[in-house]
């Protein structure tokens, strides 16, 4: 009997920020740590599928960070280096671990940045448009060649300042991944189920609403699925948890090539588990040493804890 060949995962294209973060939490503080939506996504996604990263860094971006991303297997052919300083974000979680207080944002090389997606990346079947200006996200969409599954993220700032661009982005993507506050702001409603159904009517086939320590919900036209967060006893730094969730989610889909409802549910579970590791350390420290066995162990626990 012939052995069935294991499917080769599809590479996932991520377009987003690459940053140097300064973060303060009750557990301590870090300065100029590796961060950014594309970075957290890539460090999570690589556990399941190869990653193609598109972004920009400045002349001051440490070579050690590039070596780390290379070691983790990220394709950096779409990562530009420019003469100015790298994008920087400063945030505090001293008041609430569930919500960052932004203390400073310096766009630097991100100001006016228009991503240059390499030709080899334009045929990517799985794509994640991480949080950035919706005009930039739409420009990336325009240069892609018939992707199989596109997911996107956005934040309150863009929802408030560029509502038409966000609306067009949502209409043109397969999945929208937002947190509970963003879902409420997008729809003007307080009930998350109603908000999710309203967002489905705006175009996407899949809506995922993240609820931090309370897990996440997945909505499609004919289904509803909820999963708790993995119970983390000591949260060190919540930065990047949402992008890590998206990385686990998209990585699983690309690894299987399956976007059916059962696969979407399993992908949400993978996202929740990977995010649970992110918050246990600063920056991407915990993600870098993470293995598939580590993820599988927590997935088993989550599956057992949800059974009744």
Secondary structure, DSSP 4 states (H G I P E B T S, - for coil): -PPPPPPPPPPEEEE---EEEEEEETTEEEEEEEE-HHHHHHHHHTTTS-EEEEEEE-TTS-HHHHHHHHHTT-EEEEEEE-SSPPPEEEEE-SS-TTS-EEEEEE-GGGTT------GGGTT-SEEEE-SS-HHHHHHHHHT----SEEEE---HHHHHH-HHHHHHHHHH-SEEEEEHHHHHHHHS-S-HHHHHHHHHTTT-SEEEEE-GGG-EEEEETTEEEEEPPP--S-----TTHHHHHHHHHHHHHHHHT--SHHHHHHHHHHHHHHHHHHTTSSTTHHHHT--HHHHHHHHHHHHHHH--
